[in-house]
């Protein structure tokens, strides 16, 4: 088993990359998952110098970029031009900043694949040229492993188009972790560690304090190799703990299950 541990900067909204990388390193991370957003230092439209400086900052802390977390919705109704252009910009940024993958959302009507195949297919040459994987998250209209796999399987290239398994959403919508893992198979490209409590309307809590069966996820991932990243949604829940609190718990989970392999 070969796992790498990362933390998403979603848990540190507005924090400079230099500080986010320091926090990641101090908690034993191997990398950072960079949220790509207009409110953040990492955003589309960065100058080459800004991209280079960011890459050097992260590498200077002995870290890698695990993934770029983008917000393109590949299934959303509407013209194809804007999402395809945004996808291309994300893939280009990933290549320049040294990220092996970009995260996108389904974002369509419930269970409807819409124009996803055409949009992803349009950037397949870009992905292959830059050696970047497009990761469709188990989220919103396609929250389960079965639904998310349906979006990526037609390309038959898990190294280029795969699924990001968010630990919460498949289970919350009735798909047990064992089923998610089996359904994703070779199309599992990334795992986001997340916990929440049903009784609190799924407000995030540190790993191990909520209802998500994370121990089962750890067992199921034993034969898999890839990035495991803590997604702490403080950008959306500003009242929850600062990221060091859940990151300590995530690091403990990571080490426990890494050793178990």
C-alpha positions as a Markdown table, in Angstrom:
| # | Residue | x | y | z |
|---|---|---|---|---|
| 1 | Unk | 0.0 | 0.0 | 0.0 |
| 2 | Unk | 1.2 | 3.5 | -0.8 |
| 3 | Unk | -0.7 | 6.4 | 0.5 |
| 4 | Unk | 0.1 | 10.1 | 0.6 |
| 5 | Unk | -1.6 | 12.5 | 3.1 |
| 6 | Unk | -2.8 | 16.0 | 2.2 |
| 7 | Unk | -5.1 | 18.7 | 3.5 |
| 8 | Unk | -7.4 | 20.9 | 1.4 |
| 9 | Unk | -7.0 | 24.7 | 1.7 |
| 10 | Unk | -10.8 | 24.8 | 1.8 |
| 11 | Unk | -10.2 | 24.4 | 5.5 |
| 12 | Unk | -8.1 | 27.6 | 5.6 |
| 13 | Unk | -10.1 | 30.1 | 3.6 |
| 14 | Unk | -8.1 | 33.3 | 2.8 |
| 15 | Unk | -4.9 | 31.9 | 4.2 |
| 16 | Unk | -1.7 | 32.6 | 2.1 |
| 17 | Unk | -0.2 | 29.5 | 0.5 |
| 18 | Unk | 3.0 | 30.0 | 2.5 |
| 19 | Unk | 1.0 | 29.6 | 5.8 |
| 20 | Unk | -1.2 | 26.8 | 4.5 |
| 21 | Unk | 1.9 | 24.8 | 3.5 |
| 22 | Unk | 3.5 | 25.4 | 6.9 |
| 23 | Unk | 0.4 | 24.0 | 8.6 |
| 24 | Unk | 0.4 | 21.0 | 6.3 |
| 25 | Unk | 4.0 | 20.2 | 6.9 |
| 26 | Unk | 3.7 | 20.6 | 10.7 |
| 27 | Unk | 1.0 | 18.0 | 10.7 |
| 28 | Unk | 2.8 | 15.4 | 8.7 |
| 29 | Unk | 1.2 | 16.0 | 5.4 |
| 30 | Unk | 3.0 | 15.1 | 2.1 |
| 31 | Unk | 1.0 | 17.6 | 0.1 |
| 32 | Unk | -1.7 | 20.2 | -0.1 |
| 33 | Unk | -4.9 | 20.2 | -2.1 |
| 34 | Unk | -5.3 | 23.7 | -3.4 |
| 35 | Unk | -8.7 | 25.3 | -3.7 |
| 36 | Unk | -8.9 | 27.2 | -7.0 |
| 37 | Unk | -11.2 | 30.2 | -6.3 |
| 38 | Unk | -11.3 | 33.9 | -7.0 |
| 39 | Unk | -11.2 | 34.6 | -3.2 |
| 40 | Unk | -7.9 | 32.6 | -2.9 |
| 41 | Unk | -4.3 | 33.1 | -3.7 |
| 42 | Unk | -4.6 | 30.2 | -6.1 |
| 43 | Unk | -7.0 | 31.1 | -8.9 |
| 44 | Unk | -7.5 | 30.9 | -12.6 |
| 45 | Unk | -5.7 | 33.7 | -14.4 |
| 46 | Unk | -2.6 | 33.7 | -12.2 |
| 47 | Unk | 0.5 | 35.1 | -14.0 |
| 48 | Unk | 3.4 | 32.7 | -14.8 |
| 49 | Unk | 5.4 | 34.3 | -12.1 |
| 50 | Unk | 2.7 | 33.8 | -9.5 |
| 51 | Unk | 2.3 | 30.2 | -10.4 |
| 52 | Unk | 6.1 | 29.7 | -10.2 |
| 53 | Unk | 6.3 | 31.4 | -6.8 |
| 54 | Unk | 3.5 | 29.3 | -5.5 |
| 55 | Unk | 5.1 | 26.1 | -6.7 |
| 56 | Unk | 8.4 | 27.0 | -5.2 |
| 57 | Unk | 6.8 | 27.9 | -1.8 |
| 58 | Unk | 5.1 | 24.5 | -1.6 |
| 59 | Unk | 8.2 | 22.6 | -2.8 |
| 60 | Unk | 10.3 | 24.6 | -0.3 |
| 61 | Unk | 8.2 | 23.1 | 2.5 |
| 62 | Unk | 9.0 | 19.6 | 1.2 |
| 63 | Unk | 5.4 | 19.2 | -0.1 |
| 64 | Unk | 3.7 | 18.3 | -3.3 |
| 65 | Unk | 0.5 | 19.7 | -4.8 |
| 66 | Unk | -2.0 | 16.7 | -4.4 |
| 67 | Unk | -4.8 | 18.2 | -6.5 |
| 68 | Unk | -6.4 | 21.4 | -7.7 |
| 69 | Unk | -9.9 | 21.7 | -6.4 |
| 70 | Unk | -11.9 | 23.4 | -9.1 |
| 71 | Unk | -15.6 | 24.2 | -9.4 |
| 72 | Unk | -16.5 | 23.3 | -12.9 |
| 73 | Unk | -19.8 | 21.5 | -13.2 |
| 74 | Unk | -19.5 | 19.0 | -16.0 |
| 75 | Unk | -23.2 | 17.9 | -16.0 |
| 76 | Unk | -24.8 | 21.3 | -15.6 |
| 77 | Unk | -27.3 | 22.5 | -18.2 |
| 78 | Unk | -26.2 | 25.3 | -20.5 |
| 79 | Unk | -23.7 | 26.1 | -23.2 |
| 80 | Unk | -20.6 | 24.0 | -23.3 |
| 81 | Unk | -18.2 | 26.8 | -24.1 |
| 82 | Unk | -17.6 | 28.3 | -20.7 |
| 83 | Unk | -17.2 | 25.0 | -18.7 |
| 84 | Unk | -14.8 | 23.6 | -21.4 |
| 85 | Unk | -12.8 | 26.8 | -21.3 |
| 86 | Unk | -12.6 | 26.6 | -17.5 |
| 87 | Unk | -11.6 | 23.0 | -17.6 |
| 88 | Unk | -8.8 | 23.8 | -20.0 |
| 89 | Unk | -7.6 | 26.6 | -17.8 |
| 90 | Unk | -7.6 | 24.2 | -14.7 |
| 91 | Unk | -5.7 | 21.6 | -16.6 |
| 92 | Unk | -3.1 | 24.1 | -17.8 |
| 93 | Unk | -2.7 | 25.5 | -14.2 |
| 94 | Unk | -2.3 | 21.9 | -12.9 |
| 95 | Unk | 0.5 | 21.3 | -15.4 |
| 96 | Unk | 2.3 | 24.5 | -14.5 |
| 97 | Unk | 1.9 | 24.2 | -10.7 |
| 98 | Unk | 2.8 | 20.5 | -10.6 |
| 99 | Unk | -0.6 | 19.1 | -9.7 |
| 100 | Unk | -1.3 | 15.5 | -10.9 |
| 101 | Unk | -5.1 | 16.0 | -10.8 |
| 102 | Unk | -8.0 | 18.5 | -10.9 |
| 103 | Unk | -11.3 | 18.0 | -9.1 |
| 104 | Unk | -14.6 | 18.9 | -10.7 |
| 105 | Unk | -18.3 | 18.6 | -9.7 |
| 106 | Unk | -21.1 | 16.8 | -11.5 |
| 107 | Unk | -23.4 | 19.8 | -10.8 |
| 108 | Unk | -26.4 | 18.6 | -12.9 |
| 109 | Unk | -29.9 | 17.7 | -12.3 |
| 110 | Unk | -30.3 | 14.7 | -10.0 |
| 111 | Unk | -28.8 | 11.6 | -11.7 |
| 112 | Unk | -28.7 | 13.3 | -15.1 |
| 113 | Unk | -25.4 | 13.0 | -16.9 |
| 114 | Unk | -26.3 | 15.9 | -19.3 |
| 115 | Unk | -23.3 | 17.1 | -21.4 |
| 116 | Unk | -20.6 | 15.6 | -19.2 |
| 117 | Unk | -19.3 | 13.2 | -21.8 |
| 118 | Unk | -18.9 | 15.9 | -24.4 |
| 119 | Unk | -17.3 | 18.4 | -22.0 |
| 120 | Unk | -14.8 | 15.9 | -20.5 |
| 121 | Unk | -14.1 | 14.5 | -24.0 |
| 122 | Unk | -13.2 | 17.9 | -25.2 |
| 123 | Unk | -10.3 | 18.2 | -22.7 |
| 124 | Unk | -9.1 | 14.6 | -22.9 |
| 125 | Unk | -6.2 | 15.6 | -25.2 |
| 126 | Unk | -5.2 | 18.4 | -22.7 |
| 127 | Unk | -5.3 | 15.9 | -19.8 |
| 128 | Unk | -3.1 | 13.4 | -21.7 |
| 129 | Unk | -0.7 | 16.0 | -23.0 |
| 130 | Unk | -0.1 | 17.4 | -19.5 |
| 131 | Unk | -0.3 | 14.1 | -17.6 |
| 132 | Unk | -3.2 | 15.3 | -15.4 |
| 133 | Unk | -6.1 | 13.3 | -14.2 |
| 134 | Unk | -9.6 | 14.8 | -14.1 |
| 135 | Unk | -11.4 | 13.7 | -10.9 |
| 136 | Unk | -15.2 | 13.8 | -10.8 |
| 137 | Unk | -16.3 | 14.1 | -7.1 |
| 138 | Unk | -19.1 | 12.0 | -5.6 |
| 139 | Unk | -21.2 | 15.1 | -5.0 |
| 140 | Unk | -24.5 | 16.9 | -5.6 |
| 141 | Unk | -26.3 | 15.3 | -8.6 |
| 142 | Unk | -24.0 | 12.2 | -8.6 |
| 143 | Unk | -23.2 | 11.5 | -4.9 |
| 144 | Unk | -22.6 | 7.8 | -5.1 |
| 145 | Unk | -19.8 | 5.7 | -6.6 |
| 146 | Unk | -22.2 | 4.1 | -9.1 |
| 147 | Unk | -23.4 | 7.5 | -10.4 |
| 148 | Unk | -20.0 | 9.0 | -10.5 |
| 149 | Unk | -18.4 | 6.0 | -12.3 |
| 150 | Unk | -21.1 | 6.4 | -15.0 |
| 151 | Unk | -19.5 | 9.8 | -15.9 |
| 152 | Unk | -15.9 | 8.5 | -16.2 |
| 153 | Unk | -16.2 | 4.9 | -17.4 |
| 154 | Unk | -17.0 | 5.7 | -21.0 |
| 155 | Unk | -13.5 | 7.0 | -21.5 |
| 156 | Unk | -11.9 | 3.8 | -20.4 |
| 157 | Unk | -8.8 | 5.6 | -19.1 |
| 158 | Unk | -8.7 | 5.8 | -15.3 |
| 159 | Unk | -5.3 | 7.5 | -15.5 |
| 160 | Unk | -6.9 | 10.4 | -17.3 |
| 161 | Unk | -10.5 | 10.5 | -16.0 |
| 162 | Unk | -11.4 | 9.0 | -12.6 |
| 163 | Unk | -13.5 | 9.5 | -9.5 |
| 164 | Unk | -12.8 | 11.4 | -6.3 |
| 165 | Unk | -14.5 | 9.5 | -3.4 |
| 166 | Unk | -15.7 | 12.0 | -0.8 |
| 167 | Unk | -16.2 | 9.8 | 2.3 |
| 168 | Unk | -19.5 | 11.5 | 3.3 |
| 169 | Unk | -21.7 | 11.8 | 0.3 |
| 170 | Unk | -22.1 | 8.2 | -1.0 |
| 171 | Unk | -22.7 | 6.9 | 2.6 |
| 172 | Unk | -25.1 | 9.7 | 3.4 |
| 173 | Unk | -27.2 | 8.9 | 0.4 |
| 174 | Unk | -27.4 | 5.2 | 1.2 |
| 175 | Unk | -24.4 | 3.6 | -0.5 |
| 176 | Unk | -22.2 | 1.7 | 2.0 |
| 177 | Unk | -18.5 | 2.2 | 1.7 |
| 178 | Unk | -17.9 | -1.4 | 0.6 |
| 179 | Unk | -20.3 | -0.9 | -2.3 |
| 180 | Unk | -18.6 | 2.4 | -3.2 |
| 181 | Unk | -15.2 | 0.8 | -3.3 |
| 182 | Unk | -16.4 | -2.1 | -5.4 |
| 183 | Unk | -18.2 | 0.1 | -7.8 |
| 184 | Unk | -15.3 | 2.4 | -8.3 |
| 185 | Unk | -12.7 | -0.3 | -8.9 |
| 186 | Unk | -9.8 | 1.0 | -10.9 |
| 187 | Unk | -11.6 | 4.3 | -11.3 |
| 188 | Unk | -10.9 | 5.4 | -7.7 |
| 189 | Unk | -8.4 | 8.2 | -8.2 |
| 190 | Unk | -8.5 | 10.1 | -4.9 |
| 191 | Unk | -10.0 | 9.9 | -1.4 |
| 192 | Unk | -11.3 | 12.8 | 0.7 |
| 193 | Unk | -11.4 | 12.1 | 4.4 |
| 194 | Unk | -14.5 | 13.7 | 6.0 |
| 195 | Unk | -16.8 | 13.2 | 9.0 |
| 196 | Unk | -20.1 | 14.7 | 10.0 |
| 197 | Unk | -23.0 | 14.1 | 12.3 |
| 198 | Unk | -26.5 | 13.4 | 10.9 |
| 199 | Unk | -28.1 | 14.9 | 14.0 |
| 200 | Unk | -26.4 | 18.3 | 13.3 |
| 201 | Unk | -27.5 | 18.5 | 9.7 |
| 202 | Unk | -24.2 | 17.1 | 8.5 |
| 203 | Unk | -22.1 | 19.8 | 10.1 |
| 204 | Unk | -18.4 | 18.8 | 9.7 |
| 205 | Unk | -16.6 | 17.3 | 12.8 |
| 206 | Unk | -13.1 | 16.0 | 13.2 |
| 207 | Unk | -12.5 | 12.5 | 11.8 |
| 208 | Unk | -13.7 | 9.9 | 14.3 |
| 209 | Unk | -16.2 | 12.2 | 16.0 |
| 210 | Unk | -19.1 | 11.8 | 13.5 |
| 211 | Unk | -21.2 | 9.1 | 11.9 |
| 212 | Unk | -19.3 | 8.4 | 8.8 |
| 213 | Unk | -17.8 | 4.8 | 9.0 |
| 214 | Unk | -14.2 | 5.9 | 8.4 |
| 215 | Unk | -12.7 | 2.7 | 10.0 |
| 216 | Unk | -14.5 | 0.7 | 7.3 |
| 217 | Unk | -13.1 | 3.1 | 4.7 |
| 218 | Unk | -9.6 | 2.6 | 6.0 |
| 219 | Unk | -10.0 | -1.2 | 5.7 |
| 220 | Unk | -11.4 | -1.0 | 2.2 |
| 221 | Unk | -8.5 | 1.2 | 1.0 |
| 222 | Unk | -5.8 | -1.1 | 2.1 |
| 223 | Unk | -5.0 | -2.4 | -1.4 |
| 224 | Unk | -5.2 | 1.0 | -3.0 |
| 225 | Unk | -2.5 | 3.6 | -3.6 |
| 226 | Unk | -3.1 | 7.3 | -3.9 |
| 227 | Unk | -3.8 | 10.6 | -2.1 |
| 228 | Unk | -5.9 | 10.8 | 1.0 |
| 229 | Unk | -6.9 | 14.4 | 1.7 |
| 230 | Unk | -8.7 | 16.0 | 4.6 |
| 231 | Unk | -11.5 | 18.2 | 3.4 |
| 232 | Unk | -12.5 | 20.5 | 6.2 |
| 233 | Unk | -15.3 | 22.8 | 5.0 |
| 234 | Unk | -14.5 | 25.9 | 7.0 |
| 235 | Unk | -15.1 | 28.1 | 4.0 |
| 236 | Unk | -18.7 | 27.1 | 4.2 |
| 237 | Unk | -18.9 | 26.6 | 8.0 |
| 238 | Unk | -16.9 | 29.4 | 9.5 |
| 239 | Unk | -18.0 | 28.5 | 13.1 |
| 240 | Unk | -16.3 | 25.1 | 13.1 |
| 241 | Unk | -12.8 | 24.6 | 14.6 |
| 242 | Unk | -9.7 | 25.9 | 12.9 |
| 243 | Unk | -8.0 | 23.3 | 10.6 |
| 244 | Unk | -5.3 | 22.1 | 13.1 |
| 245 | Unk | -8.0 | 20.4 | 15.2 |
| 246 | Unk | -9.4 | 18.1 | 12.5 |
| 247 | Unk | -6.0 | 17.8 | 10.9 |
| 248 | Unk | -4.5 | 16.2 | 14.0 |
| 249 | Unk | -7.4 | 13.7 | 14.0 |
| 250 | Unk | -7.0 | 13.1 | 10.3 |
| 251 | Unk | -3.2 | 12.5 | 10.7 |
| 252 | Unk | -4.0 | 9.9 | 13.5 |
| 253 | Unk | -6.5 | 8.1 | 11.2 |
| 254 | Unk | -4.0 | 8.2 | 8.3 |
| 255 | Unk | -1.2 | 6.7 | 10.4 |
| 256 | Unk | -3.4 | 4.0 | 12.0 |
| 257 | Unk | -4.6 | 2.7 | 8.7 |
| 258 | Unk | -1.4 | 3.2 | 6.8 |
| 259 | Unk | 0.3 | 1.0 | 9.4 |
| 260 | Unk | -2.5 | -1.5 | 9.1 |
| 261 | Unk | -1.6 | -2.1 | 5.5 |
